[in-house]
């Protein structure tokens, strides 16, 4: 539980943070809520924790503004736990810890944008098969058309977060009434990572080199290169995906304005989502690597059905053209 701060730590922000989330169970509770396990019994099952300890940790995190309780049932009233703005601000902390452990504890310490097929990273991503993507999970998006819009040649406004809920399913008011997310440079449209379609192909990639240049040494990092190629391959086959009722979403940790510039230059017809706050990475525990002082998503492709269930995983992506073809085959095989 929370520790009393020592006098000498009163002005230390690291100690202040550790007093709130430094406990093993508290941090794992935050991890599980970010993954979409918001109800008491779900948390109990995922964590293998005693009811007493879980009750104490939930109360502690609510008292410190990391979690909020929201009713999901009346008669009797039952509550679920959602991350507040302060709670979602811990997503980069979770992914930094994950990235550190993947590289320095579970890996050999080398910097790489890929993973061995038998690695713990690969096992973690493939364990997503049959699981549900948390709902809602909205991310800033540059735009792009849905599968129906690409098939018919029409465009409509972005879908917005229901009931004003924040991207990622939190309780904050980050999504405005017009469906935008507030940011320092102005409002940015938000889009659910899973489209209202028979299937969604969600492809994660590290970064493109437009408009900002890629970090020095980028080409020397295994698996880092190929993002523009991957986007072009999906672009060139966008009509095939759309004809099958399959939505395509790309996602990286680049800013929405960077993605918008790239999409305009390359005529990308589908939405590119920004996971710059690492909410998707935390929700799915996606592997990352650090380059240019930023965490980048390792290349992965998920095929998700209309019920938000992950039905196909390609990770590691070792052959980009083959992976694009494989994702189309997997998506069109899902029930309509």
Number of C-alpha atoms within 10 A of each C-alpha: 15 15 12 10 14 10 8 8 12 10 11 12 10 10 17 17 10 14 15 20 23 16 14 9 18 20 18 17 24 27 20 17 25 28 21 24 22 22 16 16 13 15 20 17 11 12 14 10 13 10 13 8 14 20 13 13 23 21 14 18 22 17 12 14 14 22 27 22 18 14 10 11 10 8 5 6 9 13 16 18 26 26 27 20 18 14 22 26 15 22 21 17 14 22 23 18 11 20 21 17 13 20 17 13 11 13 17 9 12 10 15 18 23 23 21 13 13 9 13 15 24 20 13 15 20 17 13 19 16 13 13 17 21 22 17 21 22 28 29 29 28 25 24 23 22 27 29 18 16 21 18 12 10 10 13 10 11 20 16 23 27 12 10 19 21 27 28 26 23 24 19 18 16 18 24 19 14 14 22 25 24 16 10 5 7 8 15 20 23 28 28 21 30 26 22 19 20 19 32 27 28 23 24 25 28 24 27 22 14 16 13 12 10 15 13 9 9 17 12 11 15 13 20 22 20 16 19 15 13 21 22 15 15 24 19 13 13 20 17 16 24 21 15 19 22 31 29 29 26 22 26 27 23 23 16 22 16 17 27 22 15 21 21 11 11 14 15 22 22 24 24 30 30 26 23 20 18 26 26 26 24 28 21 19 21 22 26 27 23 18 20 11 7 13 21 25 25 25 30 24 23 24 28 31 25 17 14 21 19 22 18 20 25 19 23 23 20 16 8 16 13 10 20 20 13 16 22 21 12 17 24 17 11 15 9 12
